[in-house]
Every structure is written in structure tokens, then in C-alpha cells.
Amino acid sequence: MHPNLQRRVQRYGWDKAATYYENSWQKQLKPAHDLLIETANVQEGESIIDIAAGTGLVSFRLLDKTSEKGKLLATDISDEMINIGNNLSLDAKLKNINFKREDAENLDSDNDAFNLATCALGLMYFPEPDNALLEMHRVLKPGGRAVVAVWGSRKNCGWAEIFPIVDKRVNTDVCPMFFNLGESEVLKYPFENAGFKDIKIQKIKTKLLYSSSKEACDASFLGGPVAMAYSRFDEETKKSARKEYIKSIEKFKTTDGYEIPGEFVICSGIK
């Protein structure tokens, strides 16, 4: 897929997913978010950029740690995600956070502007993730930190069949390289190429808990990366896709719902 087309697919896809995203994924992504925030080691008064911030699941937690003395810029390619984030900021009367639509590979920020750059589970969607890491390095001050979370190895993510299930019903791959960055120590090399030092990689395994097949399907089809493709299916195609996905996670069914295995990779580096 051409990079510009991929960006458009991601932009409008996450617009579709925005209203479902927090309820679908907040508790599922929390282990990755917790480790990213712990690794970031935010200090009071720091300037932070949170890239692919979505509705701010990580952004607001980072802001709380840097206190009213700090500031945070949250960027995302989706207008709807940005609108939700800014509305949440207004509701909370927060003046030191701003959500802005930006392409992660072409940030609209000065060189050496931030103490910390984060990207929680967004790097897998970028057409050229190496360029995004170069941009993170550029906008960091010397000594600044970058912390990134991605999904881990495909074999450790029990929900991974969602992509081939959708891809067989559309003309283009939705996320062809989604799991690549989470394999082995692959993420180390683009960090090095971007100029980061003292690179560290951590991996954690987790369980995605769903109370029903409907909850699991809604998260994957409505609140995630295949939302735009799914929205264009007719009702019969939607029904068959959901049925196939439920079958793919059947082995993770419990008496209380589903416990689907997942893996997260956290990588950090210093400029």
C-alpha cells in the first residue's frame, strides 16, 4: 500500500473507531500503558509530546505526573480522536495540554523542544516508523527520553486473526506489518538508526479479558484498526467476519468470557 494511502486509511479508520476506543481498550491496554509511564520516569515541570495519543489514555496520566508546571502536546492523525481529547481537557479545565492533529512522520514542532517523547501502541500503524523515530529524536532536547510501546510477537497475540479475517474481505492489507516491530529485538535497530543511545527493551505478556463474544468483537471490529474496513461491509459480510473471529478465539473461552493472550514490547532510548 502506498504510504499516502495508508495514512488516509489510518486517519479515517481511527475517526470511525474514536467513539468506541476508550471503552473497548482502556483496561486491555493498561499493562502496556503502566510500563510505558513507569519507564518514562516523568519529572515535575517537564515538556512532553505524546504521539499517536488517541483520546489521551496515556497523555492525561503523563500530564498528571509533570504537574501544572509542565506541559504536554498530544498528537494524532485522527480528527475525531483529537476532538475527544480536547473536549476532555476542557471538561477538566486543564490549560497545559493541547491535542493537535499531526502526522507522526512530520511533526510540527521545533528541534530540541521536549524532555520526553512517547508513543503508546501507535508505531505499528505508521507507513514509515523509522521516520517517526527520527522525528521523535529531532524534537527532543539533548538528554531527552523516548519511550515507545508496540504489540509483541504475532504468535503471542491470540486476537491476531482479526487481520487476515478482514483482509480476505477487502482489496488491500489493513496493517500488513503490524507485528513486525514486536518480534525479537527488531525495535532496537530503528531506535539506533534514529540516533538514540542507552536503548532498553522490555516485554510483558498479558490477558485481554472480555465478558462475551460481543464485547470481544466490538473491541476488534469497532474500536480498533479495522474499523473503517468493517464499516464498509454489508450486514452479511459483517456477520460472517464476526463469526469467523469468534471461532478464532474459541480456545480462549472461559466460564466468565474470554481470556485472550497478548504481548507488549516497551522500548526506550536517550538522545
VENMO-V473751 format. One line per field, one symbol per residue. burial: # if it has 24 or more other C-alpha atoms within 12 Angstrom, else .. A space follows every 50 residues. Layout:
burial=???
//
This chain:
burial=.....##.##############.###.##########.#####..##### ################...#################..#......##### #######.#...#############################..####### ####.########.##..#...#######.####.#######.###..## ##########..#.#################......#..##.###.##. .##....##############
//
